[in-house]
Amino acid sequence: MQKHSALYFWTLFILSVISQMSLVISNLPMQIHDIAFYFALFFLIGTAVASFGLPFFSLIILVIIVGLLLLGLKKTAPIALLAPSIILGFIYFNIFSDLQGEEKIVFDEKFVFEGVVYREPSHNPKSQKISLKLTPPYHGEVVIYTSEYPQYKYGDEFRVSGVVSKSPSGAINIVSFPEIELLESGSASKIKQPLFALKRRIVENLGRSLNPGSAALISGEILGERAGFTKEFSDAMRMSGTTHIVAISGYNISILVFSVMFMAGYFVKKKVAFYVSVVFIILFTLMAGAEASVVRAAIMGIIILSAYQFERIYSFRNALTLAAFFMALFDPRILVFDTGFQLSFGALLGIVYLAPVLKELLKIKGEEFLSWKSNAVTTLSAQLAVIPILFHNFGYFSLTSIIANVLILEVVPITMALGFFVGFVGFLSTSLSIIFGWLLNIFTGYQIFVIDLFSKLALPIWLNSFSFFAAFIYYSILTGFIYYWRIIKDVK
């Protein structure tokens, strides 16, 4: 399942890159930023190819073909010198996989194993999800679903007795409601532990200051925490197409980054404020769980801040590719086996390349009431870019989700700012946090109303399968439309 989904994403990514290459080719010979871009791009292609299991001999042939095609044209010849980076990415993936070692787990029969919780557990009203890294003599990772209580924490060490089975996609090892014995606490990172503890305290402060529904929603928006979500509310978000507002993304990070920069600028010099903001982004990313969308947004946020600080031109093309490159260095498997990565980057490609074209085509200037047209086009662009991935993984898409997102996104920045304020004020005064919480309840209540309403008004499209050929045709049309429009614009 993941590999097919990844094919869709990489089809979109490569077609976007080809389009961009044709538009920037006149800028060659290459500058240092071009060298960094193409090196990272070819490295990522090599890593992705290795993920799909392409033999090394076939890879060499691919590199030779790519190199010859690039050398065939005078303007693209310098790019050909970086084509061997594909081999580097391929080798890196295989070295990384070898260092990780082969999975050593007993499947489909009861056995006893030990491990350490390497990620902050996620909680639901009736259960909790725990990610466990096994310790010798076994090796690998499992996801444990168990009852809500007792609640476990990052760094806890377990002895588990249960049956491990593969998920339907084959990518996750699952243990459902096993026997768990807590052996020790605090066996993991000394940096993450206090950050997760701080996260829990902020969530507790919000719970004391707001009604349960509002506390759950704002905890999701500012921290990616979904422990307070009921099944009914989770289903309502899915049906209304608004689940992404509680997945920390570039939108959330950008609000946070510039808020921190703004506040820090009042107390320290610009240079110091920059470093404070970078440290804050890193710590926040760790506290929020360092999921693919959070890491991508954090890296791009740091790149944007760096461009602003050192007075350099910000290039989305470079920022996106370098963000993926650094994530692949940390774990190259993420490119093919992480659906969150594909959705996050795919949606961003749609926002940056498709949204401007649609705005020009529809003559949207962003001056309408509450910029609702711009928000509608942005939401539409993001969703158009990931439709094949959504259908393949979830089999569902709601036509009314665009309206729901337009109505909600206008108040998200205010809601997030108030959420952080109430969460931190709670450390100083519960009474004061309750007073400001009353105002926050209004904004979160409005969002909950919209989510519930559009979950009932949803116009769903269900599609159980989406072939690679269909995805290729779809993305070819989408990319061709963008390229054709930009060519027309340049001619005019």
C-alpha positions in Angstrom: 0.0 0.0 0.0 2.7 2.5 1.0 4.8 1.8 -2.0 1.9 2.4 -4.4 1.0 5.6 -2.5 4.6 6.7 -2.7 4.6 6.2 -6.5 1.8 8.7 -6.7 3.7 11.2 -4.7 6.9 10.8 -6.5 5.1 11.1 -9.8 3.8 14.5 -8.7 7.2 15.5 -7.3 9.2 14.5 -10.4 6.7 16.0 -12.8 6.9 19.3 -10.8 10.7 19.2 -10.9 10.8 18.6 -14.7 8.4 21.6 -15.1 10.7 23.7 -12.9 13.9 22.6 -14.6 12.5 23.8 -18.0 11.6 27.2 -16.5 15.0 27.8 -14.8 17.3 26.2 -17.3 18.2 29.6 -18.7 19.9 30.4 -15.3 22.7 28.0 -15.9 25.7 27.8 -15.5 24.8 26.9 -12.0 25.2 28.9 -8.9 25.8 27.3 -5.5 22.1 27.2 -4.7 21.5 25.3 -8.0 24.2 22.8 -7.1 22.7 22.2 -3.7 19.3 21.8 -5.2 20.2 19.3 -7.9 22.6 17.3 -5.6 19.7 17.0 -3.1 17.2 16.2 -5.8 19.3 13.4 -7.3 20.2 12.0 -3.9 16.4 11.8 -3.0 15.7 10.1 -6.3 18.4 7.5 -5.6 17.0 6.9 -2.1 13.4 6.5 -3.4 14.6 4.1 -6.1 16.4 2.0 -3.5 13.2 2.0 -1.4 11.3 0.3 -4.3 14.0 -2.4 -4.5 15.5 -1.6 -7.9 18.6 -3.7 -8.5 22.0 -1.8 -8.5 22.8 -2.7 -12.1 19.5 -1.2 -13.2 20.3 1.9 -11.2 23.6 2.3 -13.1 21.8 2.1 -16.4 19.3 4.7 -15.2 22.1 7.1 -14.1 23.9 6.7 -17.5 20.7 7.4 -19.4 19.9 10.4 -17.3 23.4 11.7 -17.6 23.5 11.2 -21.4 20.1 13.0 -21.8 21.4 15.9 -19.8 24.7 16.0 -21.6 22.9 16.0 -24.9 21.9 19.6 -24.4 24.5 22.3 -23.9 22.4 24.2 -21.3 21.7 21.1 -19.1 25.3 19.6 -19.3 26.3 21.0 -15.9 23.4 19.2 -14.3 24.7 15.9 -15.7 27.8 16.2 -13.5 25.5 15.8 -10.4 23.6 12.8 -11.8 25.9 10.3 -9.9 24.3 11.7 -6.7 21.5 9.2 -7.5 24.0 6.4 -6.8 25.0 8.1 -3.5 21.3 8.2 -2.4 20.9 4.5 -3.4 24.0 3.5 -1.4 23.0 5.6 1.6 19.6 3.9 1.8 21.1 0.4 1.8 23.8 1.3 4.3 21.2 2.8 6.6 19.0 -0.3 6.2 22.0 -2.6 7.0 22.9 -0.6 10.1 19.3 -0.8 11.3 19.6 -4.6 11.1 17.0 -7.1 10.1 13.8 -7.3 12.0 13.8 -10.1 14.6 10.2 -10.5 15.9 8.0 -13.6 16.4 4.8 -13.1 14.4 1.3 -14.6 14.9 2.1 -16.5 18.1 2.3 -15.4 21.7 5.8 -14.5 23.0 7.4 -12.3 25.6 9.6 -9.4 24.7 11.0 -6.1 26.2 11.4 -2.6 24.8 11.4 1.1 25.4 8.7 3.6 24.5 10.5 5.8 21.9 7.6 8.2 21.1 5.1 10.0 23.3 2.0 7.7 23.5 -1.2 9.0 21.9 -4.4 8.6 23.8 -8.1 8.0 22.9 -11.1 7.9 25.2 -10.9 4.1 25.4 -7.3 3.2 24.5 -3.7 4.4 24.1 -1.3 3.8 21.3 2.3 3.1 22.3 5.4 2.9 20.0 7.9 0.5 21.3 11.5 -0.2 20.2 12.5 -3.8 21.1 15.6 -4.6 23.1 17.8 -7.7 22.6 17.5 -10.6 21.9 14.7 -9.2 19.6 15.0 -6.3 17.2 12.5 -4.0 15.6 9.5 -1.8 16.4 6.0 -2.5 17.4 2.8 -0.5 18.0 0.9 -1.5 21.1 -2.8 -0.7 21.5 -3.9 -1.1 25.1 -6.4 0.3 27.6 -6.3 4.0 28.5 -5.2 3.3 32.1 -2.6 3.0 33.5 -1.2 5.8 31.2 2.4 5.2 30.0 5.0 7.8 29.1 7.9 8.3 26.7 11.0 6.5 28.1 9.1 3.7 30.0 10.6 0.3 29.7 8.2 -2.7 29.3 8.0 -6.4 29.4 5.2 -7.4 27.1 3.4 -10.7 26.5 1.3 -10.8 23.4 0.8 -11.7 19.7 2.5 -9.5 17.1 0.9 -9.3 13.6 1.4 -7.2 10.5 -1.0 -4.3 9.7 -3.0 -4.7 6.4 -0.3 -2.6 4.6 2.5 -4.7 6.0 4.4 -1.6 7.2 3.5 -1.7 10.9 3.8 -4.5 13.6 0.8 -4.4 15.8 0.1 -5.8 19.3 -3.5 -5.5 20.6 -4.2 -5.4 24.3 -1.3 -7.5 25.5 -0.1 -8.1 29.1 2.2 -5.3 30.1 4.7 -5.1 33.0 6.4 -1.7 33.6 10.1 -2.4 34.4 11.5 1.2 34.6 10.7 4.8 33.7 13.0 7.5 32.3 15.0 5.2 30.0 15.2 7.6 27.0 16.3 11.1 25.9 16.9 13.5 28.7 15.9 16.4 26.4 12.6 14.9 25.2 11.4 13.9 28.6 11.0 17.4 30.1 9.6 18.6 26.8 6.9 15.9 26.8 6.2 16.7 30.5 5.8 20.4 29.6 3.4 19.4 26.8 1.3 17.3 29.2 1.2 20.3 31.7 0.0 22.7 28.9 -2.7 20.2 28.0 -3.8 20.0 31.6 -3.9 23.8 31.9 -6.1 24.0 28.9 -8.4 21.2 30.3 -8.9 23.3 33.5 -9.6 26.5 31.6 -11.9 25.3 28.8 -14.8 23.0 28.2 -13.8 19.4 27.2 -14.5 19.8 23.5 -12.7 23.1 23.2 -9.7 21.9 25.2 -9.4 18.8 22.9 -9.5 20.9 19.7 -7.0 23.6 20.8 -4.6 20.9 22.1 -4.7 19.4 18.7 -4.2 22.7 16.9 -1.2 23.9 18.9 0.4 20.6 20.0 -0.9 17.9 17.7 -2.4 16.2 20.8 -5.6 14.2 20.1 -6.1 12.5 23.5 -9.3 14.3 24.2 -11.0 13.5 20.9 -14.1 11.3 21.0 -14.6 8.9 18.2 -17.6 10.9 17.1 -15.6 14.1 16.8 -12.7 12.3 15.0 -15.3 10.9 12.5 -16.8 14.4 12.1 -13.4 15.9 11.3 -12.7 13.1 8.8 -16.1 13.5 7.1 -15.8 17.3 6.9 -12.2 17.2 5.6 -10.8 19.2 8.4 -8.5 16.7 10.1 -5.4 18.6 8.9 -6.0 21.5 11.2 -4.9 19.3 14.2 -1.8 18.0 12.3 1.0 20.4 12.9 2.0 21.8 9.5 3.7 24.7 7.8 0.7 26.9 8.5 0.8 26.2 12.3 4.6 26.6 12.4 4.6 29.9 10.4 2.1 31.4 12.9 4.2 30.2 15.8 7.6 31.3 14.2 6.6 34.8 13.5 4.8 35.2 16.8 8.0 34.2 18.6 10.1 36.5 16.4 7.8 39.4 17.0 7.8 38.9 20.8 11.5 38.2 21.0 12.2 41.4 19.0 10.9 43.5 21.9 13.4 42.2 24.3 16.6 41.3 22.4 18.4 42.3 19.2 17.4 41.0 15.8 20.3 38.6 15.6 19.6 37.1 19.1 15.9 36.9 18.3 16.8 34.8 15.2 18.7 32.2 17.3 16.0 32.2 20.0 13.4 31.5 17.3 15.5 28.6 15.8 16.0 27.0 19.2 12.3 27.4 19.9 11.3 25.8 16.6 13.6 22.8 17.3 12.3 22.3 20.9 8.7 22.7 19.7 9.2 20.1 16.9 10.5 17.6 19.5 7.7 18.4 21.9 5.0 17.9 19.1 6.4 14.5 18.4 8.6 15.2 15.3 6.2 13.7 12.8 6.9 14.1 9.1 4.7 17.2 8.6 6.1 18.9 11.7 9.8 18.3 10.8 9.2 19.4 7.2 7.5 22.6 8.4 10.2 23.2 11.0 13.1 22.9 8.5 11.4 25.1 6.0 10.6 27.6 8.8 14.3 27.7 9.8 15.3 28.2 6.1 12.8 31.1 5.8 14.1 32.7 9.0 17.7 32.2 7.8 16.9 33.9 4.4 15.4 36.8 6.3 18.2 37.0 8.8 21.1 36.9 6.3 19.2 38.9 3.6 19.1 36.1 1.0 16.4 35.4 -1.5 14.1 32.6 -0.3 13.6 29.8 -2.8 10.7 27.5 -2.2 12.2 25.0 -4.7 15.4 24.8 -2.6 13.7 24.9 0.7 11.3 22.0 0.0 14.0 19.8 -1.6 16.5 20.5 1.2 13.8 19.8 3.8 13.2 16.4 2.2 17.0 15.8 2.0 17.6 16.4 5.7 14.6 14.3 6.6 16.0 11.5 4.3 19.4 11.7 6.0 17.7 11.1 9.3 15.6 8.2 8.0 15.6 7.5 4.2 12.7 5.1 4.6 10.3 8.1 5.1 10.3 8.9 1.4 8.3 5.8 0.5 6.9 4.3 3.6 5.4 7.4 5.4 2.0 8.5 4.1 2.2 11.6 6.3 5.4 12.7 4.4 3.7 12.2 1.1 0.6 14.2 2.0 2.5 17.0 3.7 4.9 17.6 0.8 2.3 16.9 -1.9 -0.1 19.4 -0.4 2.6 22.0 -0.2 3.5 21.5 -3.9 -0.1 22.1 -4.8 -0.2 25.3 -2.7 2.9 26.8 -4.1 2.6 25.8 -7.8 -1.1 25.3 -8.5 -2.7 28.0 -6.2 -1.0 31.0 -7.9 -2.1 29.7 -11.3 -5.7 29.3 -10.2 -5.7 32.7 -8.5 -4.5 34.4 -11.7 -6.9 32.4 -13.8 -9.9 33.4 -11.6 -8.5 36.9 -11.1 -8.3 36.7 -7.3 -6.4 39.5 -5.7 -6.8 38.6 -2.1 -8.8 41.8 -1.3 -12.2 40.2 -0.7 -13.9 39.9 2.7 -11.7 37.9 5.0 -9.8 36.7 1.9 -12.2 33.8 1.6 -11.6 33.3 -2.1 -7.8 33.0 -1.6 -8.3 30.5 1.2 -10.7 28.5 -1.0 -8.2 28.4 -3.8 -5.4 27.4 -1.4 -7.5 24.6 0.1 -8.6 23.4 -3.3 -5.0 23.4 -4.6 -3.7 21.4 -1.7 -6.4 18.8 -2.1 -6.1 18.5 -5.9 -2.4 17.8 -5.4 -3.0 14.8 -3.1 -6.3 13.3 -4.4 -4.6 10.1 -5.7 -2.8 9.7 -2.4 -6.1 10.3 -0.4 -8.1 7.8 -2.5 -5.4 5.2 -2.4 -4.9 5.4 1.4 -8.4 6.3 2.6 -10.7 5.8 -0.3 -12.6 9.0 0.5 -12.8 12.7 -0.5 -15.4 15.3 0.5 -16.5 17.9 -2.0 -17.8 20.2 0.7 -14.4 20.2 2.6 -13.3 23.3 0.8 -16.2 25.4 2.2 -15.6 24.0 5.7 -11.9 24.9 5.5 -12.6 28.4 4.3 -14.9 29.0 7.2 -12.4 27.6 9.8 -9.0 28.8 8.6 -9.9 32.5 9.1 -10.0 32.0 12.8 -7.2 29.5 13.3 -4.4 32.1 13.8 -6.4 33.9 16.6 -7.4 30.6 18.1 -3.8 29.3 18.2 -2.5 32.5 19.7 -5.1 32.5 22.4 -4.5 28.8 23.0 -0.8 29.2 23.6 -1.5 32.2 25.9 -4.1 30.4 28.0 -1.9 27.3 28.2 1.1 29.2 29.6 -0.9 31.6 31.7 -2.3 28.5 33.5 1.2 28.1 35.0 0.8 31.5 36.7 -2.9 31.8 37.5 -5.8 29.3 37.0 -8.3 32.1 37.5 -6.7 34.3 34.8 -6.5 31.4 32.3 -10.2 30.7 32.9 -11.1 34.3 32.1 -9.2 34.2 28.8 -10.4 30.7 28.2 -14.0 32.1 28.1 -12.9 34.0 24.9 -11.1 31.0 23.5 -14.2 28.9 24.0 -16.0 31.2 21.6 -13.5 30.6 18.7 -13.1 26.9 19.3 -16.9 26.5 19.7 -17.3 28.2 16.3 -14.9 25.7 14.7 -16.6 22.7 16.3 -19.9 23.9 15.0 -18.6 24.2 11.5 -16.9 20.7 11.7 -20.2 19.1 13.0 -22.3 20.9 10.4 -20.2 19.9 7.4 -19.8 16.4 8.6 -23.5 16.2 8.1 -23.5 18.1 4.8 -20.5 16.1 3.4 -20.7 15.1 -0.3 -18.3 12.2 -0.2 -16.7 10.5 -3.2 -15.7 6.9 -2.4 -13.1 5.2 -4.5 -11.5 1.9 -3.3 -8.6 1.9 -5.7 -6.6 4.4 -7.8 -4.2 2.8 -10.3 -0.7 4.1 -10.9 -1.5 4.7 -14.5 -4.5 6.8 -13.5 -2.4 8.8 -11.1 0.3 9.4 -13.8 -2.3 10.7 -16.2 -3.9 12.9 -13.5 -0.6 14.4 -12.4 0.6 14.8 -16.0 -2.6 16.9 -16.8 -2.2 18.9 -13.6 1.5 19.6 -14.3 0.9 20.4 -17.9 -1.8 22.8 -17.0 0.6 24.7 -14.6 3.4 24.7 -17.1 1.2 25.8 -20.0 -0.3 28.7 -18.0 3.1 29.9 -16.8 4.4 29.8 -20.4 1.4 31.9 -21.5 2.1 34.3 -18.7 5.7 34.7 -19.7 4.7 35.3 -23.3 2.3 38.0 -22.3 
